[in-house]
């Protein structure tokens, strides 16, 4: 006997692929392409669906990629019909606009009733990020989320003390479902080591939660570095000018308060501003796109330190 695989169109238009193992067990909600300019998660989920059909799967995987089909078709972070950011709309509203209805469909038919959520993102077209796995360290099933984040095997784990409303993780916290999200460099290209890390990391979490046998795990890998707090890109440091942003550091760099992160030049080529870190930490989001408008986010930091299991 083998796994079974069924496709279902959700309310809002996304397609869910349900992969069921022969043996009953936990249910994993697996998302990719919540933002339409992030291809890494879409390809990783599709690879996983193909590989899990032949794997000794225990339980069920509900996979949706792309989670925002219209945004993905447009190659846009937001939906072309309502400019809706799906990652800010959960749990959604079935009577709302297209993106709100899509969020409600994913919440009601994918996240609800699951035992674990994994949301695969990337930096998209405008930003750069180091490879990391993030989780919410307070609220919901924080212990289960932390367990999943460390099982993934990324070199960085980002522990957030809180999560803003509207996220997939906030929906999971409200339902006491262990949940993690993953990010990588983005930029419109897919790097093999990051794609493999996504696929292997999801399998490792599944092994940790008894959905795949131990050989799929990540035993023996070095312990990741832990960073803490922050994490809301909407609250990052913004540009005070229109012009070109020229970065001084790279994503993942450790900086001290006052260190230069980048410079803004006017469109005439005149230095308009030197942008400094307001505090020490690690650069987790860094603007990749050079042409910048006043008020657009340039970077966001995470704090250093923190111990596993400290909540």
ZATORLUM-574524 format. One record per residue (C-alpha): x, y, z. Coordinates in Angstrom, 1 decimal, decimal comma, m for minus. Layout:
<node east="X" north="Y" up="Z"/>
...
This chain:
<node east="0,0" north="0,0" up="0,0"/>
<node east="1,1" north="3,5" up="m0,8"/>
<node east="0,2" north="7,1" up="0,2"/>
<node east="m2,7" north="8,7" up="m1,5"/>
<node east="m2,7" north="12,2" up="m3,0"/>
<node east="m5,8" north="14,3" up="m3,7"/>
<node east="m6,2" north="17,9" up="m4,9"/>
<node east="m8,9" north="20,3" up="m3,6"/>
<node east="m9,7" north="23,8" up="m4,6"/>
<node east="m10,1" north="25,9" up="m1,4"/>
<node east="m12,4" north="28,8" up="m0,8"/>
<node east="m10,5" north="31,8" up="m2,3"/>
<node east="m9,0" north="29,8" up="m5,1"/>
<node east="m5,8" north="28,2" up="m3,8"/>
<node east="m5,3" north="24,5" up="m4,4"/>
<node east="m4,6" north="22,1" up="m1,5"/>
<node east="m2,8" north="18,9" up="m2,2"/>
<node east="m3,5" north="16,3" up="0,6"/>
<node east="m1,0" north="13,5" up="1,0"/>
<node east="m2,2" north="10,7" up="3,3"/>
<node east="0,1" north="8,0" up="4,7"/>
<node east="m1,1" north="4,4" up="5,1"/>
<node east="m0,8" north="4,8" up="8,9"/>
<node east="m2,9" north="7,5" up="10,7"/>
<node east="m1,0" north="10,2" up="12,5"/>
<node east="m0,4" north="14,0" up="12,9"/>
<node east="m1,6" north="16,5" up="10,3"/>
<node east="0,9" north="19,0" up="8,9"/>
<node east="m0,2" north="22,2" up="7,3"/>
<node east="2,5" north="23,2" up="4,8"/>
<node east="2,5" north="26,5" up="2,9"/>
<node east="4,7" north="28,1" up="0,3"/>
<node east="4,2" north="31,2" up="m1,8"/>
<node east="2,1" north="33,2" up="0,7"/>
<node east="3,9" north="36,1" up="m1,1"/>
<node east="3,9" north="35,8" up="m4,8"/>
<node east="7,5" north="36,9" up="m5,4"/>
<node east="8,9" north="34,1" up="m3,3"/>
<node east="9,5" north="31,0" up="m5,4"/>
<node east="11,6" north="29,0" up="m3,0"/>
<node east="8,7" north="27,8" up="m0,9"/>
<node east="6,6" north="26,9" up="m3,9"/>
<node east="9,2" north="24,7" up="m5,4"/>
<node east="10,1" north="23,1" up="m2,1"/>
<node east="6,5" north="22,2" up="m1,3"/>
<node east="6,1" north="20,7" up="m4,8"/>
<node east="9,2" north="18,7" up="m4,4"/>
<node east="8,0" north="17,5" up="m1,0"/>
<node east="4,6" north="16,4" up="m2,4"/>
<node east="6,4" north="14,4" up="m5,1"/>
<node east="8,8" north="12,8" up="m2,6"/>
<node east="6,3" north="12,0" up="0,1"/>
<node east="4,2" north="9,9" up="m2,3"/>
<node east="6,9" north="7,3" up="m2,1"/>
<node east="7,9" north="7,9" up="1,5"/>
<node east="6,8" north="5,9" up="4,6"/>
<node east="4,5" north="8,7" up="5,7"/>
<node east="2,6" north="8,6" up="8,9"/>
<node east="m0,3" north="10,9" up="9,1"/>
<node east="m1,4" north="13,6" up="6,6"/>
<node east="0,2" north="16,6" up="4,9"/>
<node east="m2,0" north="19,5" up="3,6"/>
<node east="0,1" north="21,4" up="1,2"/>
<node east="m0,7" north="24,7" up="m0,5"/>
<node east="1,8" north="26,3" up="m2,9"/>
<node east="1,4" north="28,9" up="m4,1"/>
<node east="m0,8" north="30,0" up="m1,3"/>
<node east="m1,7" north="33,2" up="m3,2"/>
<node east="m2,1" north="32,0" up="m6,8"/>
<node east="m3,0" north="35,5" up="m8,2"/>
<node east="0,0" north="37,2" up="m6,6"/>
<node east="2,3" north="34,3" up="m7,7"/>
<node east="1,1" north="34,6" up="m11,3"/>
<node east="1,9" north="38,3" up="m11,2"/>
<node east="5,2" north="37,8" up="m9,5"/>
<node east="4,0" north="40,3" up="m6,8"/>
<node east="4,3" north="40,4" up="m3,0"/>
<node east="0,6" north="41,4" up="m2,9"/>
<node east="m2,6" north="40,4" up="m4,8"/>
<node east="m3,2" north="42,2" up="m8,1"/>
<node east="m7,0" north="42,5" up="m7,5"/>
<node east="m6,9" north="44,3" up="m4,1"/>
<node east="m3,2" north="44,8" up="m3,3"/>
<node east="m3,8" north="42,5" up="m0,4"/>
<node east="m0,8" north="41,1" up="1,5"/>
<node east="m1,9" north="37,6" up="2,4"/>
<node east="0,7" north="37,4" up="5,2"/>
<node east="m1,2" north="40,2" up="7,0"/>
<node east="m4,8" north="38,8" up="6,5"/>
<node east="m5,1" north="35,7" up="8,7"/>
<node east="m7,5" north="34,3" up="9,9"/>
<node east="m9,3" north="36,1" up="7,0"/>
<node east="m12,9" north="36,9" up="6,3"/>
<node east="m14,9" north="34,8" up="3,8"/>
<node east="m17,1" north="37,8" up="3,1"/>
<node east="m14,1" north="40,2" up="2,6"/>
<node east="m12,1" north="41,0" up="m0,5"/>
<node east="m10,2" north="38,4" up="m2,5"/>
<node east="m7,1" north="38,2" up="m0,2"/>
<node east="m9,2" north="38,1" up="2,9"/>
<node east="m11,4" north="35,3" up="1,5"/>
<node east="m8,3" north="33,4" up="0,5"/>
<node east="m6,9" north="33,7" up="4,0"/>
<node east="m10,2" north="32,4" up="5,4"/>
<node east="m10,1" north="29,4" up="3,1"/>
<node east="m6,6" north="28,5" up="4,1"/>
<node east="m7,3" north="29,0" up="7,8"/>
<node east="m10,5" north="27,0" up="7,8"/>
<node east="m9,5" north="24,2" up="5,5"/>
<node east="m5,7" north="23,9" up="6,0"/>
<node east="m4,6" north="25,3" up="9,4"/>
<node east="m7,7" north="24,4" up="11,5"/>
<node east="m7,4" north="20,8" up="12,7"/>
<node east="m3,7" north="20,5" up="11,9"/>
<node east="m1,1" north="19,5" up="14,5"/>
<node east="1,7" north="21,6" up="13,0"/>
<node east="2,2" north="24,5" up="10,6"/>
<node east="5,3" north="25,2" up="8,5"/>
<node east="5,2" north="28,4" up="6,3"/>
<node east="8,0" north="28,6" up="3,8"/>
<node east="8,9" north="32,2" up="2,8"/>
<node east="12,0" north="34,0" up="1,5"/>
<node east="13,2" north="37,5" up="1,2"/>
<node east="11,4" north="38,0" up="m2,1"/>
<node east="12,5" north="40,5" up="m4,7"/>
<node east="13,2" north="43,5" up="m2,5"/>
<node east="15,1" north="42,2" up="0,5"/>
<node east="18,0" north="39,9" up="1,5"/>
<node east="17,9" north="37,6" up="4,5"/>
<node east="20,1" north="34,9" up="6,0"/>
<node east="18,7" north="31,3" up="6,1"/>
<node east="16,8" north="30,9" up="9,3"/>
<node east="13,8" north="29,2" up="11,0"/>
<node east="11,6" north="31,4" up="13,2"/>
<node east="9,0" north="30,7" up="15,9"/>
<node east="6,9" north="32,5" up="18,5"/>
<node east="8,4" north="31,8" up="22,0"/>
<node east="5,4" north="32,9" up="24,0"/>
<node east="1,8" north="31,9" up="23,6"/>
<node east="0,2" north="29,0" up="21,9"/>
<node east="2,3" north="25,8" up="21,9"/>
<node east="5,6" north="27,6" up="22,3"/>
<node east="7,4" north="24,5" up="23,3"/>
<node east="6,3" north="22,6" up="20,3"/>
<node east="7,2" north="25,5" up="18,0"/>
<node east="10,7" north="25,7" up="19,5"/>
<node east="11,1" north="22,0" up="19,1"/>
<node east="10,1" north="22,3" up="15,4"/>
<node east="12,4" north="25,3" up="14,8"/>
<node east="15,5" north="23,4" up="16,2"/>
<node east="14,6" north="20,3" up="14,3"/>
<node east="14,6" north="22,1" up="11,0"/>
<node east="18,4" north="22,4" up="11,1"/>
<node east="19,0" north="26,0" up="9,8"/>
<node east="22,1" north="27,8" up="11,0"/>
<node east="20,0" north="30,4" up="12,7"/>
<node east="16,9" north="30,1" up="14,9"/>
<node east="14,9" north="33,3" up="15,5"/>
<node east="12,8" north="33,3" up="18,7"/>
<node east="10,1" north="36,0" up="18,7"/>
<node east="8,6" north="37,1" up="22,0"/>
<node east="5,4" north="38,0" up="20,2"/>
<node east="3,8" north="38,0" up="16,7"/>
<node east="1,7" north="40,7" up="15,1"/>
<node east="m1,9" north="39,8" up="14,1"/>
<node east="m2,7" north="38,7" up="10,6"/>
<node east="0,2" north="36,2" up="10,2"/>
<node east="m0,1" north="32,5" up="9,7"/>
<node east="1,8" north="32,1" up="12,9"/>
<node east="m0,6" north="34,3" up="14,8"/>
<node east="m3,5" north="32,1" up="13,6"/>
<node east="m1,5" north="29,1" up="14,8"/>
<node east="m0,8" north="30,7" up="18,2"/>
<node east="m4,5" north="31,4" up="18,7"/>
<node east="m5,2" north="27,7" up="18,0"/>
<node east="m2,3" north="26,4" up="20,1"/>
<node east="m0,8" north="24,8" up="17,0"/>
<node east="3,1" north="24,5" up="16,9"/>
<node east="4,3" north="26,6" up="14,0"/>
<node east="7,5" north="27,8" up="12,3"/>
<node east="8,3" north="29,9" up="9,3"/>
<node east="11,5" north="29,8" up="7,2"/>
<node east="13,3" north="32,5" up="5,3"/>
<node east="16,3" north="32,6" up="2,9"/>
<node east="18,0" north="35,1" up="0,6"/>
<node east="15,4" north="35,5" up="m2,1"/>
<node east="16,2" north="38,0" up="m4,9"/>
<node east="14,3" north="36,3" up="m7,7"/>
<node east="16,7" north="33,3" up="m7,9"/>
<node east="16,7" north="29,9" up="m6,2"/>
<node east="20,0" north="28,6" up="m4,8"/>
<node east="20,3" north="24,8" up="m4,6"/>
<node east="21,7" north="24,7" up="m1,0"/>
<node east="18,7" north="26,8" up="0,2"/>
<node east="16,1" north="24,7" up="m1,7"/>
<node east="17,7" north="21,5" up="m0,3"/>
<node east="17,7" north="23,0" up="3,2"/>
<node east="13,9" north="23,7" up="2,9"/>
<node east="13,1" north="20,2" up="1,7"/>
<node east="15,4" north="18,4" up="4,2"/>
<node east="14,3" north="20,7" up="7,0"/>
<node east="10,6" north="20,0" up="6,5"/>
<node east="11,4" north="16,3" up="6,5"/>
<node east="13,5" north="16,7" up="9,6"/>
<node east="10,6" north="18,4" up="11,4"/>
<node east="8,3" north="15,6" up="10,2"/>
<node east="10,7" north="13,0" up="11,6"/>
<node east="10,8" north="14,9" up="14,9"/>
<node east="7,0" north="14,7" up="15,2"/>
<node east="6,8" north="11,1" up="14,2"/>
<node east="5,6" north="11,5" up="10,6"/>
<node east="8,7" north="10,1" up="9,0"/>
<node east="11,3" north="7,6" up="10,3"/>
<node east="14,4" north="8,9" up="12,2"/>
<node east="16,8" north="8,7" up="9,1"/>
<node east="14,9" north="11,8" up="7,8"/>
<node east="16,0" north="13,8" up="10,8"/>
<node east="19,0" north="16,2" up="11,2"/>
<node east="20,9" north="14,4" up="14,0"/>
<node east="24,5" north="15,4" up="14,3"/>
<node east="24,2" north="18,9" up="12,8"/>
<node east="25,8" north="21,8" up="14,6"/>
<node east="23,5" north="23,7" up="17,1"/>
<node east="22,1" north="26,8" up="15,5"/>
<node east="22,8" north="30,3" up="16,7"/>
<node east="19,8" north="31,9" up="18,4"/>
<node east="18,6" north="35,4" up="17,9"/>
<node east="15,7" north="37,0" up="19,6"/>
<node east="12,9" north="39,6" up="19,5"/>
<node east="12,0" north="41,9" up="16,6"/>
<node east="10,9" north="40,3" up="13,4"/>
<node east="8,2" north="42,6" up="12,2"/>
<node east="9,4" north="44,0" up="8,8"/>
<node east="6,7" north="46,6" up="9,0"/>
<node east="8,5" north="48,0" up="12,1"/>
<node east="11,9" north="48,1" up="10,4"/>
<node east="14,1" north="51,2" up="9,9"/>
<node east="12,8" north="53,3" up="7,0"/>
<node east="14,3" north="55,6" up="4,5"/>
<node east="14,0" north="59,4" up="5,1"/>
<node east="14,6" north="60,2" up="1,4"/>
<node east="13,9" north="59,2" up="m2,1"/>
<node east="16,9" north="57,9" up="m3,9"/>
<node east="19,4" north="54,9" up="m4,2"/>
<node east="20,0" north="52,7" up="m1,1"/>
<node east="23,6" north="51,4" up="m1,1"/>
<node east="24,2" north="48,8" up="1,6"/>
<node east="27,4" north="48,8" up="3,7"/>
<node east="26,8" north="45,4" up="5,4"/>
<node east="25,4" north="42,0" up="4,4"/>
<node east="22,3" north="40,2" up="5,6"/>
<node east="23,3" north="38,2" up="8,7"/>
<node east="26,0" north="40,7" up="9,8"/>
<node east="26,4" north="41,4" up="13,5"/>
<node east="26,5" north="45,2" up="14,1"/>
<node east="26,9" north="47,5" up="17,1"/>
<node east="24,7" north="50,5" up="17,8"/>
<node east="25,8" north="53,4" up="15,5"/>
<node east="27,4" north="51,1" up="12,8"/>
<node east="26,6" north="52,2" up="9,3"/>
<node east="24,1" north="49,9" up="7,6"/>
<node east="24,0" north="51,8" up="4,3"/>
<node east="23,7" north="55,1" up="2,5"/>
<node east="21,1" north="56,9" up="0,6"/>
<node east="22,1" north="58,9" up="m2,5"/>
<node east="19,8" north="61,3" up="m4,2"/>
<node east="18,9" north="60,5" up="m7,8"/>
<node east="21,4" north="63,3" up="m8,7"/>
<node east="24,2" north="61,3" up="m7,1"/>
<node east="24,5" north="63,4" up="m3,9"/>
<node east="24,9" north="61,6" up="m0,5"/>
<node east="21,7" north="62,3" up="1,3"/>
<node east="22,0" north="60,2" up="4,4"/>
<node east="24,1" north="57,6" up="6,3"/>
<node east="21,8" north="55,0" up="7,8"/>
<node east="23,0" north="53,6" up="11,2"/>
<node east="21,9" north="50,7" up="13,4"/>
<node east="19,8" north="52,1" up="16,3"/>
<node east="21,0" north="49,2" up="18,5"/>
<node east="23,3" north="46,3" up="18,4"/>
<node east="22,2" north="43,0" up="16,8"/>
<node east="22,1" north="40,9" up="13,7"/>
<node east="20,8" north="42,3" up="10,4"/>
<node east="17,9" north="39,9" up="9,5"/>
<node east="16,2" north="41,9" up="6,7"/>
<node east="18,3" north="44,1" up="4,4"/>
<node east="16,9" north="46,0" up="1,4"/>
<node east="18,2" north="44,6" up="m1,8"/>
<node east="16,4" north="46,9" up="m4,3"/>
<node east="18,4" north="50,1" up="m4,7"/>
<node east="15,7" north="52,5" up="m5,8"/>
<node east="14,0" north="53,6" up="m2,6"/>
<node east="11,1" north="55,9" up="m1,6"/>
<node east="10,7" north="57,8" up="1,6"/>
<node east="9,1" north="55,6" up="4,2"/>
<node east="10,2" north="52,3" up="2,7"/>
<node east="11,9" north="49,8" up="5,0"/>
<node east="15,7" north="49,5" up="4,7"/>
<node east="16,6" north="46,9" up="7,4"/>
<node east="15,5" north="45,2" up="10,5"/>
<node east="17,5" north="43,8" up="13,4"/>
<node east="17,3" north="40,9" up="15,8"/>
<node east="18,8" north="40,8" up="19,2"/>
<node east="21,7" north="38,5" up="20,0"/>
<node east="21,7" north="35,8" up="22,7"/>
<node east="18,9" north="34,0" up="24,4"/>
<node east="18,9" north="30,4" up="25,5"/>
<node east="16,8" north="27,5" up="24,2"/>
<node east="13,8" north="26,9" up="26,3"/>
<node east="13,9" north="30,4" up="27,9"/>
<node east="10,4" north="31,9" up="27,6"/>
